[in-house]
Amino acid sequence: MPLYEYELCEGDCKVCGGKFTLRRPVTATPLTNCPACKKPVRKLLSTFNSPIKLKPLSISGAKNAGFTVLKRVGKGEYEKQ
C-alpha cells in the first residue's frame, strides 16, 4: 500500500500537527478530512523512495550474507563455489 501525505487546508492542529502521513490502498476514496481533528485536508505531492545504488557483493561477502554462489562450468551447467 502506498503512503500518502496530507496537510490541513487552513489553520493548525495540536492533534495532527497540520501534516500527517497515511498508508492507504490505491482503491480507497480520497481523504477529505483529517481522521484526528476532522478539519479539511489536501493531498500533497511527495517524493518517492528509490533504492540506493550499491556496489555488488564480493564472492566471500555473498557467501557470508547467506547466498549460494554458482560458477558457470559449461553451457547451462553450474557448480557451487
N, C-alpha and C positions, 0 to 999 in steps of 0.2 A: 504494500500500500504506500502511495506517495505521501510526502509531508507537504502540508500547505501552511503558509504563513499569513496571518491576518493582523490588521490593525483597526483600532476604533476610527470611525469616520470623523468624529469630533470629540474633544474632551479627553479626559484621562480617567483611569480607574485604579483603585488600590488593589482590587481583586485580581485583575488580569494584567495590570501594568501597562495597558494600552496596546500591547503587541503580544501575540501568542502563536504557537505552532501546534497543529493538529495532524494526526495521521488519519486519513480518511480514504475510503475506497474511491476509485475513479468514477464509479456509477452513483455515488451519493449526490443528493441535491445540493446545490450551492448554499453555503452557510451565509446567512444574512444578519444574524445577531450573535453576540458573544454568549457562549454557554454559561459563563460565570455571572456576568453583570447584565446581560440581556440588552446591551446597547448595540446600535447598528455597526457592522464591520464591513471592511472591504478586503478582498484577497490581494496580497502583494505579489509582484513578480520576484521570484527568488532565484538564486544561483543553484546550480546542480553540483553534486559531488562526483568527481571523476577520480578513478584510481591514479595513484602516483606511479610514474614510470620507474620501475626498479631494475637494477642490474640482474641478469639471470643468475641463478644459483650455480655454484660450482658443483662438481660431482659429489665431493665429500659433503658439501652443505646440503645438497638434495637428500643424500642418504641420512644425514643427521636429522633432517626435517621429517623423515619417515617415508620418503618417496622411493619407489623401486626404479633404479636406473638401468636402462637397457642399452646395449651396444649392437649396432647392425652388423651382422656377420655374413649376410648374403641377401639375395633378392627375397624379401618377405620373411627373413629369418633374423631373430634377435636373441641375445642371451643376456643374462644378468651380469652386471659388472661388479 
